[in-house]
Amino acid sequence: MPIIPDTKDWTWVLGRPCPECGLDTRSFPREEIPAMIRANAAGWRAPLAAPGAAARPRPDTWSALEYGCHVRDVFRLYDYRLSLMLTQDDPLYPNWDQDETAVTGQYAAQDPAAVTAELAAGGSAIGASFAALTPDQWLRPGRRSDGAAFTVETFGRYFIHDPIHHLYDVTGTRPA
């Protein structure tokens, strides 16, 4: 059974806690986002180093390696989108098909050690980008092609749910 593409609009995580991973994106100061990113990136080391990291637990569920590749790419993409929000007025983000990226990027065939290093570097980069924000920059807008509109703050809160949720998918451990 192949992976079924996720077509949900996850922006609802900005208004209520996620019933799966437990993260409430409203429950922390925005200034904690960089530390949360760094902690998440570090949290991927053990699952990606574990024997069987490339094995899917079920045919319709990504392996730890595939989830790690996805999070690595999310770190890179969202750092790019954040830079658009900081340098353009109300940018429209380019579309991204995460499922197509997983196939063309051959997530299942990647080296877990390389993915761990790339994920750490991506987390460090986007963490630094969020850490460098000034108070006024948190208010800058940006949009997705489906009409979802964000400020840098809501964008950051929406973004941090993704890697936290996927680490939960892999480990079964909710964030502290």
CYANA upper distance limits for C-alpha pairs under 8 A (distance plus 0.5 A):
  1 MET  CA     59 PRO  CA      5.96
  1 MET  CA     60 ASP  CA      6.04
  2 PRO  CA     59 PRO  CA      7.00
  2 PRO  CA     60 ASP  CA      5.86
  3 ILE  CA     59 PRO  CA      7.92
  3 ILE  CA     60 ASP  CA      5.15
  3 ILE  CA     61 THR  CA      6.79
  3 ILE  CA     62 TRP  CA      7.88
  4 ILE  CA     60 ASP  CA      7.52
  5 PRO  CA     99 ASP  CA      6.64
  6 ASP  CA     99 ASP  CA      8.49
 11 THR  CA    148 ALA  CA      8.35
 11 THR  CA    158 TYR  CA      7.10
 12 TRP  CA     16 ARG  CA      7.20
 13 VAL  CA     17 PRO  CA      6.64
 13 VAL  CA     18 CYS  CA      6.59
 13 VAL  CA     24 ASP  CA      7.76
 13 VAL  CA     25 THR  CA      7.12
 13 VAL  CA    158 TYR  CA      7.20
 13 VAL  CA    161 HIS  CA      8.08
 14 LEU  CA     24 ASP  CA      8.37
 14 LEU  CA     25 THR  CA      6.38
 14 LEU  CA     26 ARG  CA      7.36
 14 LEU  CA    154 THR  CA      7.63
 14 LEU  CA    157 ARG  CA      7.45
 14 LEU  CA    158 TYR  CA      6.73
 15 GLY  CA     25 THR  CA      8.27
 15 GLY  CA     26 ARG  CA      7.92
 16 ARG  CA     24 ASP  CA      6.76
 16 ARG  CA     25 THR  CA      8.05
 16 ARG  CA     26 ARG  CA      8.25
 17 PRO  CA     22 GLY  CA      6.43
 17 PRO  CA     23 LEU  CA      5.99
 17 PRO  CA     24 ASP  CA      4.53
 17 PRO  CA     25 THR  CA      7.32
 18 CYS  CA     22 GLY  CA      5.41
 18 CYS  CA     23 LEU  CA      5.96
 18 CYS  CA     24 ASP  CA      6.89
 19 PRO  CA     23 LEU  CA      8.48
 20 GLU  CA    165 HIS  CA      8.32
 21 CYS  CA    164 ILE  CA      8.08
 21 CYS  CA    165 HIS  CA      5.94
 21 CYS  CA    168 TYR  CA      6.43
 21 CYS  CA    169 ASP  CA      8.34
 21 CYS  CA    173 THR  CA      8.36
 21 CYS  CA    174 ARG  CA      5.90
 21 CYS  CA    175 PRO  CA      7.87
 22 GLY  CA    174 ARG  CA      6.76
 22 GLY  CA    175 PRO  CA      7.80
 23 LEU  CA    161 HIS  CA      7.36
 23 LEU  CA    164 ILE  CA      8.34
 23 LEU  CA    165 HIS  CA      8.32
 23 LEU  CA    174 ARG  CA      8.23
 23 LEU  CA    175 PRO  CA      7.37
 25 THR  CA    157 ARG  CA      6.02
 25 THR  CA    158 TYR  CA      7.69
 25 THR  CA    161 HIS  CA      7.60
 26 ARG  CA    157 ARG  CA      8.19
 28 PHE  CA     32 GLU  CA      7.28
 29 PRO  CA     33 ILE  CA      8.30
 30 ARG  CA    153 GLU  CA      7.17
 30 ARG  CA    156 GLY  CA      8.23
 30 ARG  CA    157 ARG  CA      7.92
 31 GLU  CA    131 ALA  CA      7.77
 32 GLU  CA     36 MET  CA      6.69
 33 ILE  CA     37 ILE  CA      6.65
 33 ILE  CA    127 GLY  CA      7.92
 33 ILE  CA    130 PHE  CA      7.60
 33 ILE  CA    131 ALA  CA      8.48
 33 ILE  CA    156 GLY  CA      7.53
 33 ILE  CA    157 ARG  CA      8.03
 33 ILE  CA    160 ILE  CA      7.60
 34 PRO  CA     38 ARG  CA      6.84
 34 PRO  CA    126 ILE  CA      8.17
 34 PRO  CA    127 GLY  CA      4.81
 34 PRO  CA    128 ALA  CA      7.29
 34 PRO  CA    130 PHE  CA      6.31
 34 PRO  CA    131 ALA  CA      6.19
 35 ALA  CA     39 ALA  CA      6.59
 35 ALA  CA    127 GLY  CA      7.64
 36 MET  CA     40 ASN  CA      6.56
 36 MET  CA    160 ILE  CA      8.01
 37 ILE  CA     41 ALA  CA      6.66
 37 ILE  CA    123 GLY  CA      6.47
 37 ILE  CA    124 SER  CA      8.28
 37 ILE  CA    126 ILE  CA      8.29
 37 ILE  CA    127 GLY  CA      6.34
 37 ILE  CA    160 ILE  CA      7.41
 38 ARG  CA     42 ALA  CA      6.75
 38 ARG  CA    120 ALA  CA      8.34
 38 ARG  CA    123 GLY  CA      6.44
 38 ARG  CA    124 SER  CA      6.90
 38 ARG  CA    127 GLY  CA      7.01
 39 ALA  CA     43 GLY  CA      6.61
 40 ASN  CA     44 TRP  CA      7.25
 40 ASN  CA    163 PRO  CA      7.34
 40 ASN  CA    164 ILE  CA      6.93
 40 ASN  CA    167 LEU  CA      8.02
 41 ALA  CA     45 ARG  CA      8.09
 41 ALA  CA    119 LEU  CA      6.82
 41 ALA  CA    120 ALA  CA      5.86
 41 ALA  CA    123 GLY  CA      6.18
 42 ALA  CA    120 ALA  CA      7.37
 43 GLY  CA     47 PRO  CA      8.33
 43 GLY  CA    167 LEU  CA      7.94
 44 TRP  CA     48 LEU  CA      6.57
 44 TRP  CA     68 GLY  CA      7.48
 44 TRP  CA    116 THR  CA      7.46
 44 TRP  CA    167 LEU  CA      7.51
 45 ARG  CA     49 ALA  CA      6.56
 45 ARG  CA    116 THR  CA      6.58
 46 ALA  CA     50 ALA  CA      6.56
 47 PRO  CA     53 ALA  CA      6.99
 47 PRO  CA     64 ALA  CA      6.79
 47 PRO  CA    170 VAL  CA      7.88
 47 PRO  CA    171 THR  CA      7.86
 48 LEU  CA     53 ALA  CA      5.95
 48 LEU  CA     64 ALA  CA      6.77
 48 LEU  CA     65 LEU  CA      6.52
 48 LEU  CA     68 GLY  CA      7.81
 48 LEU  CA    112 PRO  CA      6.06
 48 LEU  CA    113 ALA  CA      7.69
 48 LEU  CA    116 THR  CA      7.17
 49 ALA  CA     53 ALA  CA      7.33
 49 ALA  CA    112 PRO  CA      7.30
 49 ALA  CA    113 ALA  CA      7.55
 53 ALA  CA     63 SER  CA      6.85
 53 ALA  CA     64 ALA  CA      5.69
 53 ALA  CA     65 LEU  CA      5.93
 53 ALA  CA    112 PRO  CA      7.87
 54 ALA  CA     63 SER  CA      5.98
 54 ALA  CA     64 ALA  CA      6.84
 54 ALA  CA     65 LEU  CA      5.60
 54 ALA  CA     66 GLU  CA      7.69
 54 ALA  CA    108 ALA  CA      6.63
 54 ALA  CA    109 ALA  CA      8.29
 54 ALA  CA    112 PRO  CA      8.27
 55 ALA  CA     63 SER  CA      5.88
 55 ALA  CA     64 ALA  CA      8.10
 55 ALA  CA     65 LEU  CA      8.48
 56 ARG  CA     60 ASP  CA      8.45
 56 ARG  CA     61 THR  CA      6.60
 56 ARG  CA     62 TRP  CA      6.05
 56 ARG  CA     63 SER  CA      4.67
 56 ARG  CA     64 ALA  CA      8.06
 57 PRO  CA     61 THR  CA      6.95
 57 PRO  CA     62 TRP  CA      7.98
 57 PRO  CA     63 SER  CA      6.97
 58 ARG  CA     62 TRP  CA      8.29
 62 TRP  CA     66 GLU  CA      6.05
 62 TRP  CA     67 TYR  CA      6.64
 63 SER  CA     67 TYR  CA      6.73
 63 SER  CA    108 ALA  CA      8.14
 63 SER  CA    170 VAL  CA      8.14
 64 ALA  CA     68 GLY  CA      6.45
 64 ALA  CA    170 VAL  CA      6.23
 65 LEU  CA     69 CYS  CA      6.67
 65 LEU  CA    107 TYR  CA      7.59
 65 LEU  CA    108 ALA  CA      7.07
 65 LEU  CA    110 GLN  CA      8.17
 65 LEU  CA    112 PRO  CA      6.65
 65 LEU  CA    115 VAL  CA      8.29
 66 GLU  CA     70 HIS  CA      6.73
 66 GLU  CA    102 ALA  CA      8.01
 66 GLU  CA    107 TYR  CA      5.61
 66 GLU  CA    108 ALA  CA      6.14
 67 TYR  CA     71 VAL  CA      6.69
 67 TYR  CA    166 HIS  CA      7.01
 67 TYR  CA    167 LEU  CA      8.41
 67 TYR  CA    170 VAL  CA      8.12
 68 GLY  CA     72 ARG  CA      6.60
 68 GLY  CA    115 VAL  CA      7.38
 68 GLY  CA    116 THR  CA      8.03
 68 GLY  CA    119 LEU  CA      7.78
 69 CYS  CA     73 ASP  CA      6.72
 69 CYS  CA    102 ALA  CA      8.41
 69 CYS  CA    107 TYR  CA      6.54
 69 CYS  CA    115 VAL  CA      6.76
 69 CYS  CA    119 LEU  CA      8.05
 70 HIS  CA     74 VAL  CA      6.58
 70 HIS  CA     98 GLN  CA      8.03
 70 HIS  CA    102 ALA  CA      7.64
 70 HIS  CA    107 TYR  CA      8.43
 71 VAL  CA     75 PHE  CA      6.60
 71 VAL  CA    119 LEU  CA      7.60
 71 VAL  CA    162 ASP  CA      8.19
 71 VAL  CA    163 PRO  CA      6.17
 71 VAL  CA    166 HIS  CA      8.10
 72 ARG  CA     76 ARG  CA      6.99
 72 ARG  CA    115 VAL  CA      7.84
 72 ARG  CA    118 GLU  CA      7.07
 72 ARG  CA    119 LEU  CA      4.93
 72 ARG  CA    120 ALA  CA      8.46
 72 ARG  CA    122 GLY  CA      6.71
 72 ARG  CA    123 GLY  CA      8.08
 73 ASP  CA     77 LEU  CA      6.50
 73 ASP  CA    119 LEU  CA      8.46
 74 VAL  CA     78 TYR  CA      6.33
 74 VAL  CA    163 PRO  CA      8.39
 75 PHE  CA     79 ASP  CA      6.59
 75 PHE  CA    119 LEU  CA      8.04
 75 PHE  CA    122 GLY  CA      5.89
 75 PHE  CA    123 GLY  CA      6.42
 75 PHE  CA    126 ILE  CA      6.87
 76 ARG  CA     80 TYR  CA      6.83
 76 ARG  CA    122 GLY  CA      6.25
 76 ARG  CA    126 ILE  CA      7.87
 77 LEU  CA     81 ARG  CA      6.70
 78 TYR  CA     82 LEU  CA      6.38
 78 TYR  CA    126 ILE  CA      7.99
 78 TYR  CA    159 PHE  CA      7.80
 79 ASP  CA     83 SER  CA      6.74
 79 ASP  CA    125 ALA  CA      7.86
 79 ASP  CA    126 ILE  CA      5.57
 79 ASP  CA    129 SER  CA      7.65
 80 TYR  CA     84 LEU  CA      6.89
 81 ARG  CA     85 MET  CA      6.85
 81 ARG  CA     93 TYR  CA      6.94
 82 LEU  CA     86 LEU  CA      6.80
 82 LEU  CA    129 SER  CA      8.41
 82 LEU  CA    152 VAL  CA      7.69
 83 SER  CA     87 THR  CA      6.62
 84 LEU  CA     88 GLN  CA      6.05
 84 LEU  CA     91 PRO  CA      6.84
 84 LEU  CA     93 TYR  CA      8.33
 84 LEU  CA    142 GLY  CA      8.47
 85 MET  CA     89 ASP  CA      7.36
 85 MET  CA     90 ASP  CA      7.00
 85 MET  CA     91 PRO  CA      6.62
 85 MET  CA    140 ARG  CA      6.84
 85 MET  CA    141 PRO  CA      6.75
 85 MET  CA    142 GLY  CA      6.11
 85 MET  CA    152 VAL  CA      7.64
 86 LEU  CA    137 GLN  CA      7.39
 86 LEU  CA    140 ARG  CA      7.40
 89 ASP  CA    140 ARG  CA      8.30
 89 ASP  CA    141 PRO  CA      7.71
 89 ASP  CA    142 GLY  CA      8.20
 90 ASP  CA    140 ARG  CA      7.78
 90 ASP  CA    141 PRO  CA      5.36
 90 ASP  CA    142 GLY  CA      4.98
 90 ASP  CA    143 ARG  CA      7.26
 91 PRO  CA    141 PRO  CA      7.91
 91 PRO  CA    142 GLY  CA      5.44
 91 PRO  CA    143 ARG  CA      6.65
 92 LEU  CA    142 GLY  CA      6.65
 92 LEU  CA    143 ARG  CA      5.31
 92 LEU  CA    144 ARG  CA      6.16
 92 LEU  CA    145 SER  CA      6.96
 93 TYR  CA    142 GLY  CA      7.85
 93 TYR  CA    143 ARG  CA      6.64
 93 TYR  CA    144 ARG  CA      5.83
 93 TYR  CA    145 SER  CA      7.31
 94 PRO  CA    144 ARG  CA      8.08
 94 PRO  CA    145 SER  CA      7.98
 95 ASN  CA    144 ARG  CA      8.03
 95 ASN  CA    145 SER  CA      7.33
 97 ASP  CA    101 THR  CA      6.70
 98 GLN  CA    102 ALA  CA      6.73
 99 ASP  CA    103 VAL  CA      6.99
100 GLU  CA    104 THR  CA      6.56
101 THR  CA    105 GLY  CA      6.00
102 ALA  CA    106 GLN  CA      6.43
102 ALA  CA    107 TYR  CA      5.89
103 VAL  CA    107 TYR  CA      7.28
106 GLN  CA    110 GLN  CA      7.22
110 GLN  CA    114 ALA  CA      8.19
110 GLN  CA    115 VAL  CA      7.67
111 ASP  CA    115 VAL  CA      6.71
112 PRO  CA    116 THR  CA      6.56
113 ALA  CA    117 ALA  CA      6.91
114 ALA  CA    118 GLU  CA      6.63
115 VAL  CA    119 LEU  CA      6.29
116 THR  CA    120 ALA  CA      6.63
117 ALA  CA    121 ALA  CA      6.69
118 GLU  CA    122 GLY  CA      6.53
119 LEU  CA    123 GLY  CA      6.50
120 ALA  CA    124 SER  CA      6.55
121 ALA  CA    125 ALA  CA      6.67
122 GLY  CA    126 ILE  CA      6.74
123 GLY  CA    127 GLY  CA      6.26
124 SER  CA    128 ALA  CA      6.55
125 ALA  CA    129 SER  CA      6.79
126 ILE  CA    130 PHE  CA      6.76
127 GLY  CA    131 ALA  CA      6.57
128 ALA  CA    132 ALA  CA      6.63
129 SER  CA    133 LEU  CA      7.36
130 PHE  CA    156 GLY  CA      8.50
133 LEU  CA    137 GLN  CA      6.38
133 LEU  CA    138 TRP  CA      7.29
134 THR  CA    138 TRP  CA      7.40
135 PRO  CA    139 LEU  CA      8.15
136 ASP  CA    140 ARG  CA      7.83
137 GLN  CA    152 VAL  CA      7.45
138 TRP  CA    151 THR  CA      7.08
138 TRP  CA    152 VAL  CA      5.22
138 TRP  CA    153 GLU  CA      5.57
139 LEU  CA    151 THR  CA      5.72
139 LEU  CA    152 VAL  CA      6.30
139 LEU  CA    153 GLU  CA      7.12
140 ARG  CA    151 THR  CA      5.74
140 ARG  CA    152 VAL  CA      6.11
141 PRO  CA    149 ALA  CA      7.64
141 PRO  CA    150 PHE  CA      6.06
141 PRO  CA    151 THR  CA      4.80
141 PRO  CA    152 VAL  CA      6.81
142 GLY  CA    149 ALA  CA      6.45
142 GLY  CA    150 PHE  CA      5.88
142 GLY  CA    151 THR  CA      6.77
142 GLY  CA    152 VAL  CA      8.03
143 ARG  CA    147 GLY  CA      6.91
143 ARG  CA    148 ALA  CA      6.20
143 ARG  CA    149 ALA  CA      4.93
143 ARG  CA    150 PHE  CA      6.59
144 ARG  CA    148 ALA  CA      5.81
144 ARG  CA    149 ALA  CA      7.04
150 PHE  CA    154 THR  CA      5.99
150 PHE  CA    155 PHE  CA      5.87
151 THR  CA    155 PHE  CA      6.36
152 VAL  CA    156 GLY  CA      6.49
153 GLU  CA    157 ARG  CA      6.78
154 THR  CA    158 TYR  CA      6.42
155 PHE  CA    159 PHE  CA      6.38
156 GLY  CA    160 ILE  CA      6.59
157 ARG  CA    161 HIS  CA      7.20
158 TYR  CA    162 ASP  CA      7.84
159 PHE  CA    163 PRO  CA      8.13
160 ILE  CA    164 ILE  CA      6.87
161 HIS  CA    165 HIS  CA      6.23
162 ASP  CA    166 HIS  CA      6.69
163 PRO  CA    167 LEU  CA      6.62
164 ILE  CA    168 TYR  CA      6.79
164 ILE  CA    175 PRO  CA      7.63
165 HIS  CA    169 ASP  CA      6.70
166 HIS  CA    170 VAL  CA      6.83
167 LEU  CA    171 THR  CA      6.49
167 LEU  CA    172 GLY  CA      8.20
167 LEU  CA    173 THR  CA      8.26
168 TYR  CA    172 GLY  CA      5.24
168 TYR  CA    173 THR  CA      5.71
168 TYR  CA    174 ARG  CA      6.28
168 TYR  CA    175 PRO  CA      8.17
